[in-house]
Amino acid sequence: MNFGERLKELRTEKKLSQMELSVATGISQSAIAKWELGKTDPTAYALITLSNYFNESVDYLLGLTE
């Protein structure tokens, strides 16, 4: 599973829209959409922010661990 798929899975498990995740994390909705579509890659800051928000490791977000 790649980052975009993992992000969408975590977001939908919490029943969050992209906009709700954007508001909760301070990351733009357009960035979240691009990541989920695999069009761009997140910055280190974004990875850490999402890791803290979802209480998951960066390795998990990147699909390096299960």
C-alpha positions as CSV (number, residue, x, y, z in Angstrom):
1,M,0.0,0.0,0.0
2,N,1.4,3.4,-0.9
3,F,1.1,6.7,1.1
4,G,-1.9,8.0,-0.7
5,E,-3.9,4.8,-0.2
6,R,-2.8,4.6,3.4
7,L,-3.8,8.2,4.0
8,K,-7.2,7.7,2.4
9,E,-7.8,4.5,4.5
10,L,-6.9,6.3,7.8
11,R,-9.0,9.3,6.9
12,T,-12.1,7.3,5.9
13,E,-11.8,5.1,9.0
14,K,-12.2,8.2,11.1
15,K,-15.1,9.3,8.8
16,L,-13.3,12.5,7.9
17,S,-13.7,14.4,4.6
18,Q,-10.5,15.9,3.1
19,M,-11.6,19.3,4.3
20,E,-12.2,18.1,7.9
21,L,-8.7,16.6,7.9
22,S,-7.3,19.8,6.5
23,V,-8.9,21.9,9.3
24,A,-7.7,19.4,11.9
25,T,-4.1,19.4,10.7
26,G,-3.6,22.7,9.1
27,I,-2.6,21.0,5.8
28,S,-4.4,22.2,2.7
29,Q,-7.2,20.2,1.3
30,S,-5.7,20.4,-2.1
31,A,-2.4,18.8,-0.8
32,I,-4.4,16.0,0.8
33,A,-6.3,15.4,-2.5
34,K,-3.0,15.3,-4.5
35,W,-1.4,12.9,-2.1
36,E,-4.4,10.6,-2.2
37,L,-4.3,10.6,-6.0
38,G,-0.6,10.0,-6.0
39,K,0.2,13.2,-7.8
40,T,2.6,14.6,-5.3
41,D,4.5,13.5,-2.2
42,P,4.2,14.9,1.3
43,T,6.9,17.0,3.0
44,A,8.6,15.7,6.1
45,Y,6.6,18.2,8.1
46,A,3.4,16.9,6.7
47,L,4.4,13.3,7.4
48,I,5.1,14.2,11.0
49,T,1.9,16.2,11.4
50,L,-0.2,13.3,10.0
51,S,1.7,10.7,12.0
52,N,0.9,12.6,15.2
53,Y,-2.7,13.2,14.2
54,F,-3.4,9.5,13.4
55,N,-1.1,8.2,16.1
56,E,0.7,6.1,13.6
57,S,4.4,5.9,12.6
58,V,5.8,7.6,9.6
59,D,6.9,4.2,8.3
60,Y,3.3,3.0,8.6
61,L,2.0,6.1,6.7
62,L,4.6,5.4,4.0
63,G,3.5,1.8,3.7
64,L,6.9,0.5,4.9
65,T,5.3,-1.4,7.8
66,E,1.9,-3.0,8.5
